[in-house]
Amino acid sequence: MRLQLNNLPLGVGLGRVKQSGNNNQAFGENIRLELQEQINALRQEIELLKSQNQDLQEEINQLKGV
């Protein structure tokens, strides 16, 4: 199972809205939070893949008679 990252690539559309002052901070914080969500989703996917890999390795060992 592959997780779908539901956001556009970083930088898409960033130049469309002129930002200034505190808006830049809020905008940057939103990007940081979005990236953190994507990082967390990728970490979860890695853990799932590790678990699937371990299950497959155990199955291979059983088939080999190890």
CHARMM internal coordinates of N, CA and C (Angstrom, degrees):
IC EDIT
DIST 1 N 1 CA 1.4517
DIST 1 CA 1 C 1.5284
ANGL 1 N 1 CA 1 C 108.52
DIST 1 C 2 N 1.2998
ANGL 1 CA 1 C 2 N 115.66
DIHE 1 N 1 CA 1 C 2 N 124.99
DIST 2 N 2 CA 1.4578
ANGL 1 C 2 N 2 CA 120.37
DIHE 1 CA 1 C 2 N 2 CA -178.29
DIST 2 CA 2 C 1.5237
ANGL 2 N 2 CA 2 C 108.79
DIHE 1 C 2 N 2 CA 2 C -108.16
DIST 2 C 3 N 1.3070
ANGL 2 CA 2 C 3 N 116.64
DIHE 2 N 2 CA 2 C 3 N 130.21
DIST 3 N 3 CA 1.4591
ANGL 2 C 3 N 3 CA 120.50
DIHE 2 CA 2 C 3 N 3 CA 178.65
DIST 3 CA 3 C 1.5213
ANGL 3 N 3 CA 3 C 109.93
DIHE 2 C 3 N 3 CA 3 C -76.58
DIST 3 C 4 N 1.2976
ANGL 3 CA 3 C 4 N 115.81
DIHE 3 N 3 CA 3 C 4 N 138.70
DIST 4 N 4 CA 1.4575
ANGL 3 C 4 N 4 CA 121.42
DIHE 3 CA 3 C 4 N 4 CA 179.43
DIST 4 CA 4 C 1.5222
ANGL 4 N 4 CA 4 C 108.44
DIHE 3 C 4 N 4 CA 4 C -94.39
DIST 4 C 5 N 1.2961
ANGL 4 CA 4 C 5 N 116.61
DIHE 4 N 4 CA 4 C 5 N 124.06
DIST 5 N 5 CA 1.4622
ANGL 4 C 5 N 5 CA 119.75
DIHE 4 CA 4 C 5 N 5 CA 173.11
DIST 5 CA 5 C 1.5200
ANGL 5 N 5 CA 5 C 106.63
DIHE 4 C 5 N 5 CA 5 C -85.02
DIST 5 C 6 N 1.3169
ANGL 5 CA 5 C 6 N 116.31
DIHE 5 N 5 CA 5 C 6 N 118.01
DIST 6 N 6 CA 1.4573
ANGL 5 C 6 N 6 CA 120.31
DIHE 5 CA 5 C 6 N 6 CA -167.72
DIST 6 CA 6 C 1.5233
ANGL 6 N 6 CA 6 C 114.01
DIHE 5 C 6 N 6 CA 6 C -93.49
DIST 6 C 7 N 1.2972
ANGL 6 CA 6 C 7 N 118.13
DIHE 6 N 6 CA 6 C 7 N 17.87
DIST 7 N 7 CA 1.4609
ANGL 6 C 7 N 7 CA 120.24
DIHE 6 CA 6 C 7 N 7 CA -179.67
DIST 7 CA 7 C 1.5171
ANGL 7 N 7 CA 7 C 110.66
DIHE 6 C 7 N 7 CA 7 C -116.78
DIST 7 C 8 N 1.3035
ANGL 7 CA 7 C 8 N 114.73
DIHE 7 N 7 CA 7 C 8 N 155.72
DIST 8 N 8 CA 1.4585
ANGL 7 C 8 N 8 CA 119.98
DIHE 7 CA 7 C 8 N 8 CA 177.35
DIST 8 CA 8 C 1.5255
ANGL 8 N 8 CA 8 C 109.72
DIHE 7 C 8 N 8 CA 8 C -67.74
DIST 8 C 9 N 1.3163
ANGL 8 CA 8 C 9 N 116.86
DIHE 8 N 8 CA 8 C 9 N 158.84
DIST 9 N 9 CA 1.4708
ANGL 8 C 9 N 9 CA 119.19
DIHE 8 CA 8 C 9 N 9 CA 177.59
DIST 9 CA 9 C 1.5228
ANGL 9 N 9 CA 9 C 111.01
DIHE 8 C 9 N 9 CA 9 C -55.85
DIST 9 C 10 N 1.3248
ANGL 9 CA 9 C 10 N 114.60
DIHE 9 N 9 CA 9 C 10 N 148.11
DIST 10 N 10 CA 1.4571
ANGL 9 C 10 N 10 CA 120.20
DIHE 9 CA 9 C 10 N 10 CA -179.56
DIST 10 CA 10 C 1.5260
ANGL 10 N 10 CA 10 C 110.05
DIHE 9 C 10 N 10 CA 10 C -55.25
DIST 10 C 11 N 1.3201
ANGL 10 CA 10 C 11 N 115.90
DIHE 10 N 10 CA 10 C 11 N 132.50
DIST 11 N 11 CA 1.4535
ANGL 10 C 11 N 11 CA 120.26
DIHE 10 CA 10 C 11 N 11 CA 177.79
DIST 11 CA 11 C 1.5181
ANGL 11 N 11 CA 11 C 113.64
DIHE 10 C 11 N 11 CA 11 C 101.73
DIST 11 C 12 N 1.3265
ANGL 11 CA 11 C 12 N 117.75
DIHE 11 N 11 CA 11 C 12 N -19.06
DIST 12 N 12 CA 1.4601
ANGL 11 C 12 N 12 CA 119.84
DIHE 11 CA 11 C 12 N 12 CA -179.11
DIST 12 CA 12 C 1.5215
ANGL 12 N 12 CA 12 C 108.66
DIHE 11 C 12 N 12 CA 12 C -68.00
DIST 12 C 13 N 1.3030
ANGL 12 CA 12 C 13 N 116.22
DIHE 12 N 12 CA 12 C 13 N 123.26
DIST 13 N 13 CA 1.4501
ANGL 12 C 13 N 13 CA 121.56
DIHE 12 CA 12 C 13 N 13 CA 176.55
DIST 13 CA 13 C 1.5221
ANGL 13 N 13 CA 13 C 115.41
DIHE 12 C 13 N 13 CA 13 C 79.35
DIST 13 C 14 N 1.3141
ANGL 13 CA 13 C 14 N 117.94
DIHE 13 N 13 CA 13 C 14 N 2.09
DIST 14 N 14 CA 1.4600
ANGL 13 C 14 N 14 CA 118.80
DIHE 13 CA 13 C 14 N 14 CA -175.77
DIST 14 CA 14 C 1.5225
ANGL 14 N 14 CA 14 C 112.34
DIHE 13 C 14 N 14 CA 14 C -67.90
DIST 14 C 15 N 1.3234
ANGL 14 CA 14 C 15 N 117.88
DIHE 14 N 14 CA 14 C 15 N -26.80
DIST 15 N 15 CA 1.4542
ANGL 14 C 15 N 15 CA 120.48
DIHE 14 CA 14 C 15 N 15 CA -177.14
DIST 15 CA 15 C 1.5120
ANGL 15 N 15 CA 15 C 114.04
DIHE 14 C 15 N 15 CA 15 C -86.53
DIST 15 C 16 N 1.3218
ANGL 15 CA 15 C 16 N 118.10
DIHE 15 N 15 CA 15 C 16 N -2.84
DIST 16 N 16 CA 1.4608
ANGL 15 C 16 N 16 CA 120.90
DIHE 15 CA 15 C 16 N 16 CA -174.82
DIST 16 CA 16 C 1.5188
ANGL 16 N 16 CA 16 C 113.62
DIHE 15 C 16 N 16 CA 16 C -73.16
DIST 16 C 17 N 1.3347
ANGL 16 CA 16 C 17 N 116.64
DIHE 16 N 16 CA 16 C 17 N -32.55
DIST 17 N 17 CA 1.4624
ANGL 16 C 17 N 17 CA 120.17
DIHE 16 CA 16 C 17 N 17 CA -176.34
DIST 17 CA 17 C 1.5188
ANGL 17 N 17 CA 17 C 108.77
DIHE 16 C 17 N 17 CA 17 C -111.62
DIST 17 C 18 N 1.3232
ANGL 17 CA 17 C 18 N 116.00
DIHE 17 N 17 CA 17 C 18 N 127.62
DIST 18 N 18 CA 1.4620
ANGL 17 C 18 N 18 CA 119.29
DIHE 17 CA 17 C 18 N 18 CA 178.24
DIST 18 CA 18 C 1.5249
ANGL 18 N 18 CA 18 C 108.29
DIHE 17 C 18 N 18 CA 18 C -75.80
DIST 18 C 19 N 1.3157
ANGL 18 CA 18 C 19 N 116.14
DIHE 18 N 18 CA 18 C 19 N 124.57
DIST 19 N 19 CA 1.4637
ANGL 18 C 19 N 19 CA 121.86
DIHE 18 CA 18 C 19 N 19 CA -177.67
DIST 19 CA 19 C 1.5269
ANGL 19 N 19 CA 19 C 109.08
DIHE 18 C 19 N 19 CA 19 C -111.05
DIST 19 C 20 N 1.3379
ANGL 19 CA 19 C 20 N 116.21
DIHE 19 N 19 CA 19 C 20 N 149.57
DIST 20 N 20 CA 1.4598
ANGL 19 C 20 N 20 CA 118.79
DIHE 19 CA 19 C 20 N 20 CA 175.88
DIST 20 CA 20 C 1.5180
ANGL 20 N 20 CA 20 C 110.46
DIHE 19 C 20 N 20 CA 20 C -153.07
DIST 20 C 21 N 1.3260
ANGL 20 CA 20 C 21 N 116.11
DIHE 20 N 20 CA 20 C 21 N 155.73
DIST 21 N 21 CA 1.4607
ANGL 20 C 21 N 21 CA 122.37
DIHE 20 CA 20 C 21 N 21 CA 173.86
DIST 21 CA 21 C 1.5072
ANGL 21 N 21 CA 21 C 114.07
DIHE 20 C 21 N 21 CA 21 C 52.41
DIST 21 C 22 N 1.3358
ANGL 21 CA 21 C 22 N 115.91
DIHE 21 N 21 CA 21 C 22 N -128.33
DIST 22 N 22 CA 1.4597
ANGL 21 C 22 N 22 CA 121.92
DIHE 21 CA 21 C 22 N 22 CA -177.66
DIST 22 CA 22 C 1.5198
ANGL 22 N 22 CA 22 C 112.12
DIHE 21 C 22 N 22 CA 22 C -64.12
DIST 22 C 23 N 1.3285
ANGL 22 CA 22 C 23 N 117.00
DIHE 22 N 22 CA 22 C 23 N -26.43
DIST 23 N 23 CA 1.4599
ANGL 22 C 23 N 23 CA 119.90
DIHE 22 CA 22 C 23 N 23 CA 177.43
DIST 23 CA 23 C 1.5209
ANGL 23 N 23 CA 23 C 110.73
DIHE 22 C 23 N 23 CA 23 C -60.46
DIST 23 C 24 N 1.3331
ANGL 23 CA 23 C 24 N 116.05
DIHE 23 N 23 CA 23 C 24 N -37.07
DIST 24 N 24 CA 1.4644
ANGL 23 C 24 N 24 CA 119.39
DIHE 23 CA 23 C 24 N 24 CA 177.90
DIST 24 CA 24 C 1.5211
ANGL 24 N 24 CA 24 C 110.97
DIHE 23 C 24 N 24 CA 24 C -62.57
DIST 24 C 25 N 1.3207
ANGL 24 CA 24 C 25 N 116.89
DIHE 24 N 24 CA 24 C 25 N -41.08
DIST 25 N 25 CA 1.4666
ANGL 24 C 25 N 25 CA 120.40
DIHE 24 CA 24 C 25 N 25 CA 179.11
DIST 25 CA 25 C 1.5211
ANGL 25 N 25 CA 25 C 110.45
DIHE 24 C 25 N 25 CA 25 C -63.46
DIST 25 C 26 N 1.3167
ANGL 25 CA 25 C 26 N 117.07
DIHE 25 N 25 CA 25 C 26 N -45.99
DIST 26 N 26 CA 1.4636
ANGL 25 C 26 N 26 CA 121.07
DIHE 25 CA 25 C 26 N 26 CA -179.90
DIST 26 CA 26 C 1.5232
ANGL 26 N 26 CA 26 C 110.20
DIHE 25 C 26 N 26 CA 26 C -64.37
DIST 26 C 27 N 1.3143
ANGL 26 CA 26 C 27 N 116.11
DIHE 26 N 26 CA 26 C 27 N -41.64
DIST 27 N 27 CA 1.4604
ANGL 26 C 27 N 27 CA 121.49
DIHE 26 CA 26 C 27 N 27 CA 179.25
DIST 27 CA 27 C 1.5267
ANGL 27 N 27 CA 27 C 110.08
DIHE 26 C 27 N 27 CA 27 C -62.38
DIST 27 C 28 N 1.3284
ANGL 27 CA 27 C 28 N 116.31
DIHE 27 N 27 CA 27 C 28 N -45.51
DIST 28 N 28 CA 1.4616
ANGL 27 C 28 N 28 CA 121.13
DIHE 27 CA 27 C 28 N 28 CA 178.27
DIST 28 CA 28 C 1.5187
ANGL 28 N 28 CA 28 C 111.84
DIHE 27 C 28 N 28 CA 28 C -63.66
DIST 28 C 29 N 1.3222
ANGL 28 CA 28 C 29 N 116.59
DIHE 28 N 28 CA 28 C 29 N -38.80
DIST 29 N 29 CA 1.4702
ANGL 28 C 29 N 29 CA 120.68
DIHE 28 CA 28 C 29 N 29 CA 178.60
DIST 29 CA 29 C 1.5279
ANGL 29 N 29 CA 29 C 110.28
DIHE 28 C 29 N 29 CA 29 C -65.67
DIST 29 C 30 N 1.3163
ANGL 29 CA 29 C 30 N 117.22
DIHE 29 N 29 CA 29 C 30 N -39.94
DIST 30 N 30 CA 1.4665
ANGL 29 C 30 N 30 CA 120.45
DIHE 29 CA 29 C 30 N 30 CA 177.29
DIST 30 CA 30 C 1.5186
ANGL 30 N 30 CA 30 C 111.07
DIHE 29 C 30 N 30 CA 30 C -61.83
DIST 30 C 31 N 1.3119
ANGL 30 CA 30 C 31 N 116.66
DIHE 30 N 30 CA 30 C 31 N -42.02
DIST 31 N 31 CA 1.4705
ANGL 30 C 31 N 31 CA 120.54
DIHE 30 CA 30 C 31 N 31 CA 178.19
DIST 31 CA 31 C 1.5257
ANGL 31 N 31 CA 31 C 109.73
DIHE 30 C 31 N 31 CA 31 C -64.70
DIST 31 C 32 N 1.3351
ANGL 31 CA 31 C 32 N 117.22
DIHE 31 N 31 CA 31 C 32 N -42.79
DIST 32 N 32 CA 1.4587
ANGL 31 C 32 N 32 CA 120.92
DIHE 31 CA 31 C 32 N 32 CA 179.31
DIST 32 CA 32 C 1.5249
ANGL 32 N 32 CA 32 C 110.96
DIHE 31 C 32 N 32 CA 32 C -60.57
DIST 32 C 33 N 1.3327
ANGL 32 CA 32 C 33 N 116.82
DIHE 32 N 32 CA 32 C 33 N -44.59
DIST 33 N 33 CA 1.4660
ANGL 32 C 33 N 33 CA 120.69
DIHE 32 CA 32 C 33 N 33 CA 179.90
DIST 33 CA 33 C 1.5257
ANGL 33 N 33 CA 33 C 111.20
DIHE 32 C 33 N 33 CA 33 C -64.79
DIST 33 C 34 N 1.3244
ANGL 33 CA 33 C 34 N 116.19
DIHE 33 N 33 CA 33 C 34 N -40.77
DIST 34 N 34 CA 1.4635
ANGL 33 C 34 N 34 CA 120.76
DIHE 33 CA 33 C 34 N 34 CA 178.45
DIST 34 CA 34 C 1.5282
ANGL 34 N 34 CA 34 C 110.58
DIHE 33 C 34 N 34 CA 34 C -62.64
DIST 34 C 35 N 1.3214
ANGL 34 CA 34 C 35 N 116.52
DIHE 34 N 34 CA 34 C 35 N -44.15
DIST 35 N 35 CA 1.4663
ANGL 34 C 35 N 35 CA 120.19
DIHE 34 CA 34 C 35 N 35 CA 178.65
DIST 35 CA 35 C 1.5234
ANGL 35 N 35 CA 35 C 111.08
DIHE 34 C 35 N 35 CA 35 C -65.65
DIST 35 C 36 N 1.3301
ANGL 35 CA 35 C 36 N 117.23
DIHE 35 N 35 CA 35 C 36 N -37.65
DIST 36 N 36 CA 1.4648
ANGL 35 C 36 N 36 CA 119.99
DIHE 35 CA 35 C 36 N 36 CA 178.40
DIST 36 CA 36 C 1.5229
ANGL 36 N 36 CA 36 C 110.50
DIHE 35 C 36 N 36 CA 36 C -63.81
DIST 36 C 37 N 1.3317
ANGL 36 CA 36 C 37 N 117.32
DIHE 36 N 36 CA 36 C 37 N -39.13
DIST 37 N 37 CA 1.4646
ANGL 36 C 37 N 37 CA 120.86
DIHE 36 CA 36 C 37 N 37 CA 176.86
DIST 37 CA 37 C 1.5253
ANGL 37 N 37 CA 37 C 110.63
DIHE 36 C 37 N 37 CA 37 C -62.66
DIST 37 C 38 N 1.3222
ANGL 37 CA 37 C 38 N 116.40
DIHE 37 N 37 CA 37 C 38 N -42.26
DIST 38 N 38 CA 1.4601
ANGL 37 C 38 N 38 CA 120.33
DIHE 37 CA 37 C 38 N 38 CA 179.06
DIST 38 CA 38 C 1.5256
ANGL 38 N 38 CA 38 C 110.94
DIHE 37 C 38 N 38 CA 38 C -65.70
DIST 38 C 39 N 1.3232
ANGL 38 CA 38 C 39 N 117.31
DIHE 38 N 38 CA 38 C 39 N -40.49
DIST 39 N 39 CA 1.4700
ANGL 38 C 39 N 39 CA 121.38
DIHE 38 CA 38 C 39 N 39 CA 177.74
DIST 39 CA 39 C 1.5237
ANGL 39 N 39 CA 39 C 109.90
DIHE 38 C 39 N 39 CA 39 C -62.02
DIST 39 C 40 N 1.3298
ANGL 39 CA 39 C 40 N 116.79
DIHE 39 N 39 CA 39 C 40 N -44.50
DIST 40 N 40 CA 1.4664
ANGL 39 C 40 N 40 CA 120.36
DIHE 39 CA 39 C 40 N 40 CA 179.59
DIST 40 CA 40 C 1.5216
ANGL 40 N 40 CA 40 C 111.11
DIHE 39 C 40 N 40 CA 40 C -63.08
DIST 40 C 41 N 1.3317
ANGL 40 CA 40 C 41 N 117.41
DIHE 40 N 40 CA 40 C 41 N -40.24
DIST 41 N 41 CA 1.4657
ANGL 40 C 41 N 41 CA 120.81
DIHE 40 CA 40 C 41 N 41 CA 178.02
DIST 41 CA 41 C 1.5230
ANGL 41 N 41 CA 41 C 110.48
DIHE 40 C 41 N 41 CA 41 C -63.73
DIST 41 C 42 N 1.3227
ANGL 41 CA 41 C 42 N 117.10
DIHE 41 N 41 CA 41 C 42 N -40.44
DIST 42 N 42 CA 1.4667
ANGL 41 C 42 N 42 CA 120.69
DIHE 41 CA 41 C 42 N 42 CA 178.15
DIST 42 CA 42 C 1.5262
ANGL 42 N 42 CA 42 C 111.12
DIHE 41 C 42 N 42 CA 42 C -66.47
DIST 42 C 43 N 1.3141
ANGL 42 CA 42 C 43 N 117.16
DIHE 42 N 42 CA 42 C 43 N -38.47
DIST 43 N 43 CA 1.4753
ANGL 42 C 43 N 43 CA 120.28
DIHE 42 CA 42 C 43 N 43 CA 177.12
DIST 43 CA 43 C 1.5270
ANGL 43 N 43 CA 43 C 110.52
DIHE 42 C 43 N 43 CA 43 C -62.19
DIST 43 C 44 N 1.3313
ANGL 43 CA 43 C 44 N 116.27
DIHE 43 N 43 CA 43 C 44 N -41.46
DIST 44 N 44 CA 1.4646
ANGL 43 C 44 N 44 CA 120.02
DIHE 43 CA 43 C 44 N 44 CA 177.77
DIST 44 CA 44 C 1.5217
ANGL 44 N 44 CA 44 C 110.52
DIHE 43 C 44 N 44 CA 44 C -63.70
DIST 44 C 45 N 1.3204
ANGL 44 CA 44 C 45 N 116.77
DIHE 44 N 44 CA 44 C 45 N -41.36
DIST 45 N 45 CA 1.4579
ANGL 44 C 45 N 45 CA 120.69
DIHE 44 CA 44 C 45 N 45 CA 178.75
DIST 45 CA 45 C 1.5309
ANGL 45 N 45 CA 45 C 110.69
DIHE 44 C 45 N 45 CA 45 C -63.25
DIST 45 C 46 N 1.3277
ANGL 45 CA 45 C 46 N 116.96
DIHE 45 N 45 CA 45 C 46 N -40.66
DIST 46 N 46 CA 1.4692
ANGL 45 C 46 N 46 CA 121.14
DIHE 45 CA 45 C 46 N 46 CA 178.27
DIST 46 CA 46 C 1.5229
ANGL 46 N 46 CA 46 C 110.03
DIHE 45 C 46 N 46 CA 46 C -61.21
DIST 46 C 47 N 1.3323
ANGL 46 CA 46 C 47 N 117.27
DIHE 46 N 46 CA 46 C 47 N -44.76
DIST 47 N 47 CA 1.4671
ANGL 46 C 47 N 47 CA 120.48
DIHE 46 CA 46 C 47 N 47 CA 179.58
DIST 47 CA 47 C 1.5228
ANGL 47 N 47 CA 47 C 110.94
DIHE 46 C 47 N 47 CA 47 C -63.01
DIST 47 C 48 N 1.3291
ANGL 47 CA 47 C 48 N 117.08
DIHE 47 N 47 CA 47 C 48 N -40.14
DIST 48 N 48 CA 1.4629
ANGL 47 C 48 N 48 CA 120.92
DIHE 47 CA 47 C 48 N 48 CA 177.33
DIST 48 CA 48 C 1.5231
ANGL 48 N 48 CA 48 C 110.51
DIHE 47 C 48 N 48 CA 48 C -62.59
DIST 48 C 49 N 1.3240
ANGL 48 CA 48 C 49 N 116.85
DIHE 48 N 48 CA 48 C 49 N -44.52
DIST 49 N 49 CA 1.4639
ANGL 48 C 49 N 49 CA 120.87
DIHE 48 CA 48 C 49 N 49 CA 179.94
DIST 49 CA 49 C 1.5221
ANGL 49 N 49 CA 49 C 111.60
DIHE 48 C 49 N 49 CA 49 C -65.27
DIST 49 C 50 N 1.3274
ANGL 49 CA 49 C 50 N 117.25
DIHE 49 N 49 CA 49 C 50 N -38.05
DIST 50 N 50 CA 1.4686
ANGL 49 C 50 N 50 CA 120.62
DIHE 49 CA 49 C 50 N 50 CA 176.83
DIST 50 CA 50 C 1.5250
ANGL 50 N 50 CA 50 C 110.10
DIHE 49 C 50 N 50 CA 50 C -61.39
DIST 50 C 51 N 1.3251
ANGL 50 CA 50 C 51 N 116.18
DIHE 50 N 50 CA 50 C 51 N -43.71
DIST 51 N 51 CA 1.4604
ANGL 50 C 51 N 51 CA 121.26
DIHE 50 CA 50 C 51 N 51 CA -179.94
DIST 51 CA 51 C 1.5280
ANGL 51 N 51 CA 51 C 110.85
DIHE 50 C 51 N 51 CA 51 C -64.34
DIST 51 C 52 N 1.3338
ANGL 51 CA 51 C 52 N 116.13
DIHE 51 N 51 CA 51 C 52 N -44.29
DIST 52 N 52 CA 1.4634
ANGL 51 C 52 N 52 CA 120.11
DIHE 51 CA 51 C 52 N 52 CA 178.14
DIST 52 CA 52 C 1.5196
ANGL 52 N 52 CA 52 C 110.51
DIHE 51 C 52 N 52 CA 52 C -63.35
DIST 52 C 53 N 1.3183
ANGL 52 CA 52 C 53 N 117.43
DIHE 52 N 52 CA 52 C 53 N -39.55
DIST 53 N 53 CA 1.4559
ANGL 52 C 53 N 53 CA 121.91
DIHE 52 CA 52 C 53 N 53 CA 178.83
DIST 53 CA 53 C 1.5270
ANGL 53 N 53 CA 53 C 110.52
DIHE 52 C 53 N 53 CA 53 C -62.55
DIST 53 C 54 N 1.3240
ANGL 53 CA 53 C 54 N 116.33
DIHE 53 N 53 CA 53 C 54 N -43.62
DIST 54 N 54 CA 1.4642
ANGL 53 C 54 N 54 CA 120.53
DIHE 53 CA 53 C 54 N 54 CA 179.38
DIST 54 CA 54 C 1.5285
ANGL 54 N 54 CA 54 C 110.19
DIHE 53 C 54 N 54 CA 54 C -63.34
DIST 54 C 55 N 1.3312
ANGL 54 CA 54 C 55 N 117.14
DIHE 54 N 54 CA 54 C 55 N -43.25
DIST 55 N 55 CA 1.4671
ANGL 54 C 55 N 55 CA 120.85
DIHE 54 CA 54 C 55 N 55 CA 177.98
DIST 55 CA 55 C 1.5192
ANGL 55 N 55 CA 55 C 111.06
DIHE 54 C 55 N 55 CA 55 C -60.36
DIST 55 C 56 N 1.3218
ANGL 55 CA 55 C 56 N 116.68
DIHE 55 N 55 CA 55 C 56 N -43.77
DIST 56 N 56 CA 1.4661
ANGL 55 C 56 N 56 CA 120.78
DIHE 55 CA 55 C 56 N 56 CA 179.68
DIST 56 CA 56 C 1.5212
ANGL 56 N 56 CA 56 C 111.06
DIHE 55 C 56 N 56 CA 56 C -65.87
DIST 56 C 57 N 1.3274
ANGL 56 CA 56 C 57 N 117.08
DIHE 56 N 56 CA 56 C 57 N -39.18
DIST 57 N 57 CA 1.4649
ANGL 56 C 57 N 57 CA 120.45
DIHE 56 CA 56 C 57 N 57 CA 178.99
DIST 57 CA 57 C 1.5237
ANGL 57 N 57 CA 57 C 110.55
DIHE 56 C 57 N 57 CA 57 C -63.82
DIST 57 C 58 N 1.3297
ANGL 57 CA 57 C 58 N 116.69
DIHE 57 N 57 CA 57 C 58 N -41.09
DIST 58 N 58 CA 1.4641
ANGL 57 C 58 N 58 CA 120.42
DIHE 57 CA 57 C 58 N 58 CA 177.30
DIST 58 CA 58 C 1.5262
ANGL 58 N 58 CA 58 C 110.82
DIHE 57 C 58 N 58 CA 58 C -63.75
DIST 58 C 59 N 1.3228
ANGL 58 CA 58 C 59 N 116.64
DIHE 58 N 58 CA 58 C 59 N -40.49
DIST 59 N 59 CA 1.4674
ANGL 58 C 59 N 59 CA 120.62
DIHE 58 CA 58 C 59 N 59 CA 178.41
DIST 59 CA 59 C 1.5291
ANGL 59 N 59 CA 59 C 110.78
DIHE 58 C 59 N 59 CA 59 C -64.65
DIST 59 C 60 N 1.3189
ANGL 59 CA 59 C 60 N 117.02
DIHE 59 N 59 CA 59 C 60 N -41.36
DIST 60 N 60 CA 1.4742
ANGL 59 C 60 N 60 CA 121.41
DIHE 59 CA 59 C 60 N 60 CA 177.63
DIST 60 CA 60 C 1.5214
ANGL 60 N 60 CA 60 C 109.78
DIHE 59 C 60 N 60 CA 60 C -61.11
DIST 60 C 61 N 1.3339
ANGL 60 CA 60 C 61 N 116.56
DIHE 60 N 60 CA 60 C 61 N -45.04
DIST 61 N 61 CA 1.4634
ANGL 60 C 61 N 61 CA 120.29
DIHE 60 CA 60 C 61 N 61 CA 179.87
DIST 61 CA 61 C 1.5245
ANGL 61 N 61 CA 61 C 111.55
DIHE 60 C 61 N 61 CA 61 C -62.40
DIST 61 C 62 N 1.3309
ANGL 61 CA 61 C 62 N 116.96
DIHE 61 N 61 CA 61 C 62 N -38.47
DIST 62 N 62 CA 1.4644
ANGL 61 C 62 N 62 CA 120.05
DIHE 61 CA 61 C 62 N 62 CA 177.53
DIST 62 CA 62 C 1.5268
ANGL 62 N 62 CA 62 C 110.53
DIHE 61 C 62 N 62 CA 62 C -64.57
DIST 62 C 63 N 1.3259
ANGL 62 CA 62 C 63 N 116.22
DIHE 62 N 62 CA 62 C 63 N -42.26
DIST 63 N 63 CA 1.4651
ANGL 62 C 63 N 63 CA 120.06
DIHE 62 CA 62 C 63 N 63 CA -179.92
DIST 63 CA 63 C 1.5231
ANGL 63 N 63 CA 63 C 111.39
DIHE 62 C 63 N 63 CA 63 C -66.14
DIST 63 C 64 N 1.3301
ANGL 63 CA 63 C 64 N 116.10
DIHE 63 N 63 CA 63 C 64 N -33.46
DIST 64 N 64 CA 1.4679
ANGL 63 C 64 N 64 CA 120.77
DIHE 63 CA 63 C 64 N 64 CA 177.77
DIST 64 CA 64 C 1.5235
ANGL 64 N 64 CA 64 C 111.32
DIHE 63 C 64 N 64 CA 64 C -76.58
DIST 64 C 65 N 1.3260
ANGL 64 CA 64 C 65 N 116.31
DIHE 64 N 64 CA 64 C 65 N -16.89
DIST 65 N 65 CA 1.4549
ANGL 64 C 65 N 65 CA 120.23
DIHE 64 CA 64 C 65 N 65 CA -177.40
DIST 65 CA 65 C 1.5071
ANGL 65 N 65 CA 65 C 113.23
DIHE 64 C 65 N 65 CA 65 C 82.26
DIST 65 C 66 N 1.3239
ANGL 65 CA 65 C 66 N 116.50
DIHE 65 N 65 CA 65 C 66 N 23.03
DIST 66 N 66 CA 1.4713
ANGL 65 C 66 N 66 CA 121.45
DIHE 65 CA 65 C 66 N 66 CA -179.53
DIST 66 CA 66 C 1.5129
ANGL 66 N 66 CA 66 C 109.32
DIHE 65 C 66 N 66 CA 66 C -82.01
END
COOR INIT
IC SEED 1 N 1 CA 1 C
IC BUILD
